[in-house]
Structure formats: C-alpha cells, structure tokens
Amino acid sequence: MKILKKSLLLLFTILLLAVFYNYPKLNILAGYSSKMTGSSVFLAKRNLAFTDSTDTNFSPIDLAHNSVDEKSKTAKSSAFGLLTRKSVYREGFGNVLLVDGVELDKSMSIPQRSVPNNSTEFPYGNAEPKDSVFANIDYDKLNSTVASMFNDVNKTRAILVIHKDKIIAERYDTGFNKESLLLGWSMTKSITSTLFGVLQCQGKMDVYEKAPFEEWKNDERKNITIHNLLQMNSGLEWNEDYNSISDVTKMLFLTEDVTKIQIDKPLVGKPNETWNYSSGTTNVLSGILRKQFKTHKEYLDFWYTGLIDRIGMNSMVVETDMSGNYVGSSYAWATARDWAKFGLLYLHNGNWNGDALFDKDWVKYATTPTPTSDGWYGAQIWLNAGGRYPDVPKNMFSFNGYQGQNVFILPDQDLVVVRLGLTKNADVNNFLSGVINSFK
C-alpha cells in the first residue's frame, strides 16, 4: 500500500509539473483554435463540424474543444478544460481573439466598402467570364498538373490559373468553391506593403524616410527606414517561431495591439545588413500606415478604398486586433478569384483596367532582392531570384502564406497562379513547371 501511495504521489507530481510547464502553451493552443473557429464560422460561413475537420484538425490544435454561439457570434476553445479562450466576430472587422482584462474597442465605424461590380466579367468585375480557349495550351496536360495537387500529400483547397486575364484552369477541393473565403495568412503582408506603394505613387509617402517612432530617436534604431522595414532588414530582434511561446505567438494570441510589440525590441544587427523574417515588422508597418491619417476611420477605410475594393477584391476582409489595427501580417480572407486579382495587379505593373494604383518602378522596387536574403525576398514579396524553384523562371515572384497560401506571378508567361492549401511542403516547383510546360 505504501508503494502504491508513493507511486500515485509521484504520478500526481509529474502531472502537476507537466501542466505547470505547458500551461502557457495551452493559452496559444486555445487562442489559435478560438480565433480560427470564429473566423471560419462567422466570416467564411463554414459550420463548426466542417471547421473542426478542415481548419483546426491538425496537431496539437485538434486537442482543443471548440464551441460557437450564433447569437453573440462568439467562439470558445477549451484546452483540456484547464484554460478557455474566447473570440468575437464583428461585422466589417472580422473575428478578434479577446485578451483577458482588456476591453474591446466597440466605438469604431465599419470600414467604407464599395458596391461590387457584378455586371462586368472577371477579372475586372465579378460576373462569370466567357469561355476562352488558347490554341497554344495543352489543356489535358494543364488539367493533369492541377489535379496532381489535390491529394493527401499536396493538400490543396483551391487552384486558379490565369493567362492573359483569362481563367484557363480552376479547381476546388471538396467543400470549397469559387465563393469560399480562404485565409491568406502571410500573403496579407503583401497587401500591407502594396498600400505603401499606393501612397508612394500618390506622392504622400517616401519609403526611404526614417521610421516615425519617438522610441527610436535617441539610440541606434533612429537609422531604421521604412524601406528597411519593408524589406524585413531593420536589424530588430524578433523570433518567428510558431511552435513555442515566441514573439510571433505572443503578438497574435496574447496582445491587444499588434503594431507595438516590435517597437520595443532592441537591435541585434545592422539595418540593411540583417534580413530576418518578422510578422512583427509588418504590423509595425500597419502602425506606420495609421500615422498617415488624421483619424482612425480614414486608416480603416484606406485599405479598401485605396487598394482592396479599388480592384474589385470585394470578398476580402482584413481582420483587426482588439485596438482596431489591421493585423497586416496575417489576417486577410478572400476568394481564390480575388486573390488572383491581386496577382494580376502586379502582373500589369499597378494598372487596373486604366486605373494606375502604382507604377512599374514600385514593382521593380518591391521585387528587388533584399540584401542578405539570398535572393528570396523583396518588399514583403517572395522572389525566385535565388533559384528557390529551379525549374521556374527566376523573375517569378509571389505572395506566400502559412500552410501553403500562394499567388505566383510569372511575367514572361503572362501568368498568375493561385494555390491555397494546408501544407507548405507541396511540390510547388513541379507544379509550376508543369503549368508552364503545358504551353506548346
């Protein structure tokens, strides 16, 4: 009996230590699950069962128990009954994860949105495009290449291939279609960057100016420019680790204002000499955008009037944090077709059916390799200059996001290829080369 009691006491002690050690991680686990559940159900209009089986069904997130309240538009996620996180959906702002002890700002006016153009055919409107066939495309080969991405290895939800403004291939996984909103994750960074291009084109911004933060004026950080931030080359400390309690997980799941967390970070390298991928940097840029406008309402509106609705990405919603700042690093939702419009804007050097949002100089700037990035990165845009995809042209560039969200722009082939999935390990090189090789 004494041995049994000692064994039980030891087991209880081990369990207690395990809970104590992992409790902070439970906060992230439940936070992620609540945020994704609420966004999927209330913004993307998927039901809870479907969400549990497609959006939160991977380890360790699948350990959380999720529930939703349709009346209050809230989602709760519990980690083993030890910790529960809550999120709430607000029309126009998306779903926001609540932070204990912080009051949600309910005073904001819904961002100004334009009326969708449903009479003009895609891509310059939302009406169904007319069928078009190009004699120089082997459609059997193209469709076979697209089909190869829909399996348990490549885990793709949507693919859209556009050539000369015409859809030449489009396919969706079971449960998804052309109306489905899909989270772009870090493709949102390219949205944030492009807003700087729009302001630069309007003569309202010079990206080579110093970053406008009083906190940096009395130390070495005073030399950091907006350009350095756009290229993720500021030298600021940041840990982008999604598998631990890190800077990025604290920012996304424990912070009410995502624009401030990296401002207090010290330099660990020299500006323009220390490339380091950082979602915190992009949200610092979202904060800088806020500083360009007299009112918060103008900042909220500009993302839509200056870019998103201006090119007819009417399905897109960029979610805010608790303080009402756009989470420019991570939280833009849109249909595959609207993500494709964003790619087409860059393919056409900023000209959208006669409306010049920015010019070729911005595209050149945004796709110029950042020093020390090995040719992988420009201004919040991924590059192939370093030959990351060996069988794809080196001037291809892309918007990329967590779990395999991609918009690829191939200027030489007049192509935009959208691939939205659930794994970054898909064979993208083989896929893109297959699309290119379907041209005779």
Secondary structure, 3 states (H helix, E strand, C coil): CHHHHHHHHHHHHHHHHHHHHHHHHHHHHHHHHHHHHHHHHHHCCCCHHHHHHHCCCCCCHHHEEEEEECCCCEEEEEECCCEEEEEEEECCCEEEECCCCCCCCCCCCCCCCCCCCCCCECCCCCECCCCCCCCCECHHHHHHHHHCCCCCCCCEEEEEEEECCEEEEEEECCCCCCCCCEECCCHHHHHHHHHHHHHHHCCCCCCCCECCCHHHCCCHHHHCEHHHHHCCCCCECCCCCCCCCCHHHHHHHHCCCCCCCCCCCCECCCCCCCCCCCHHHHHHHHHHHHHCCCCHHHHHHHHHHHHHHHHCCCCCEECECCCCCECCCCCEEECHHHHHHHHHHHHCCCEECCEECCCHHHHHHHCCCCCCCCCCECCCCEECCCCCCCCCCCCCEEEEECCCEEEEEEHHHCEEEEEEECCCCCCHHHHHHHHHHCEC
